[in-house]
Amino acid sequence: TGGLWQSQNYGNNWFAADVPLGPSWFGVHVTPNGQYYLATAHGGGIWISQDYGNDWTESNAPLQNWTEPTSSTTGQLVMAGSNGGGIWYSTNYGQTFTQSDAPLGVDFRAISSSTTAQYVAAAAYTGPQGGIWLSTDFGHTWALNLNSPSGPHTAWNAMGSSATGEYLVSAEYDQSIWLTTS
């Protein structure tokens, strides 16, 4: 049995979310106030809830291998990475998604944003385009950060951001944790 599980009482009790059991759920994100939920599926779509996880709907995002989602604090601006399908963004609480200019064929494993989502960082797993990708325009355009440690065997697997987006942390699979410095 699998599925998407949620708690609304500090983890004391858990219940299954009203979403299909078929997808392989990969990433989840909740806004700080708990009102907006995002869930991504490998080989599936992006599902959203705008009422504290009570009701779920599938967005218009294409079916593909989605990885981690992120959003602004308000939940209005949403981004999600994918394994080979680029990075997509939404400006309407995840109702509709638009493809950004992030390259196709890259395994974007993790994504994290500032509270406003103006500054977004994505960890691309490995290969010639592996490394840390940055956006300063709410996830619309992306550039590979040439200052990040990278190489054909650097396997980026996690990403974190401070509220302002100034401080970033990323981890390599089975290797090191890297921090930005001022």
N, C-alpha and C positions, 0 to 999 in steps of 0.2 A: 504494500500500500504506500502511496506517496501522496503528494499534493502540497497545498499551501496551507499552513497552519498559522493561526493568530491568537493573541491573547489581548484582552482589554482590561486586565486587572493585575498588572505587574508580573505576569507569568505564572500566576497561581492556577489558572485554568486555561486550557487550550481548546480551540474548536477549528474544524476545517472551514476554510474560506469557500465561498460559493463560486468556484472556478472549475474548469475541466480537470479530471485526474490524469488525462493522457500526456500532457506536455512534461518535459523534464525541466522543472523550475530551476532557474540558475541564479537570479539576482532579485533582491527586494530592497525597497527604500520606503521610509515613512518620514513625512515632514515632522518638524519638532512638535507641533501641536497635535499630531496624530490624526489629522483629518484626511490627508491625502496619502494613498498607498500606491506603489508601483510594483509590479512583479513581471519579470522577464523570463522567457522560456527558451531553451535550446531547441531549435526546430519548431518553434511556435511563435507567438506574438508577444505583445506588451499589453498587460491587463492593468486597469486602473480602478481605484475606488476613491470617491470623493466624499464619503460619509463615514469615516472612521472604520472602514473595512466591512461595513454591513452589506453593501451591494457592489458588485464588480462588473465591469464591461471591458470588452476587448477593443483596443484602439485600432486605428487604420494602419498601424505599422505592419510592414510585410512580414510574412512568416520566414524566419531565418534563425540563425544561432545567436540569439541575444545573450549578452553578458550582463554587466552591472548597470543599473540605472542611477541617476542622481537628479536632484531638483533644487530650485531655490527654496528658501525657507517657507515662502507662501505656497509653493507647489505649482505656481503658474508656469514657470519655465522648467522644462524637463529635458534631460538628455539620456541617451542610452547607447552603449557601445555594442558591437557585435563581432563575431568571429568571421571576418571576411566581407561583411556587408557595410562597413563604414560606421560612422556615428550619425545618429539622427536626433533631431530636436523638436520640441513642441513649445508653443507659446500660449497654449490654451488648456493648461492643466492635463495634458496628455490626451486630449480628445483627438487631435490630428498630429501626425509627425511628418517632418520634412527632412530629406537627406542633406547633410552638411557636405562640405568639400573635403572631408577626411577621406583618405584613399581607400579604395576597395582592396580586398585581398590581405588586409592587415588584421591580426587577431588582437582587437582591443579588449583586454581582459578586465580592466577596472577603470572607473571614472569617478571623479570627485569635483565638487564645485564650491565656490564661495557662497555665502548666504544669499547674495543677489543673483548668483549664477552667471555673472559677467565674466568671471575668471573660472575656467574649467581646465582640468588636467586629466589626461588619459594615459594609461599604461598599455603599450603595445608589446605583446609577448616576446617575440623573437624575430630574427631575420633582418634583412637589410633596412627595413623600415621600423624595426623594433626600437623602443626607447620611450621617452616621455613626450607626448604631444600636448601642445598648449593652445587654448583659445582665449581671446580677450574680448570677444564680442558675442557672449551668450551662446557659444557652441556653434555658431554659423560657419566660421572659418577656422582652420587648424594649421599649425606648423610644428614640425619635428623640432624639439629643443636640442640644438646642437651642443649645448653645455651639459646635457645629462649623460651619465655614463652609458654607453651603448656599444653594441657590436653584434655580429651575426649570432652569437650564442648567449646574449643577455636576455634572460627570460623574465620580463617584468610581469608581476602577478597581482599586485595590490597598489592602491592609490589612496591618499588622504590629503585633505586640504583644510587650512584654517578658515575661519569665518570670512576673512578678507581676501583669501586666495594668495596671500603673500608667502605663507609657509606651507611647504608641501613635503610629503613623505611618500616613498614608494619602496616596495620590496621586490627583490628578485626571488624567483622560485628556487628554493634550496640553496640560497646564497646569502646575500647581504640586504640590509635596510639602508636606504639613502635618504638624507635630509637636505633641504635647500638651506643656504646660509645667506645672510644679508650682505 
